[in-house]
């Protein structure tokens, strides 16, 4: 769990202060929301080009 928190950008001291409810809110996907697929990513990339 600490590795996942670190990958999410949560500092170790902040991780240890999280309640179980806060941890669940950070790690659960909202109900009814599917992960972004290739088509959705392509649309986002078209609408928000990197400029690089």
Secondary structure, 3 states (H helix, E strand, C coil): CHHHHHHCCCCHHHHHHCCHHHHHHHHCCCCCCCCCCHHHHHHHHHHCCCCC
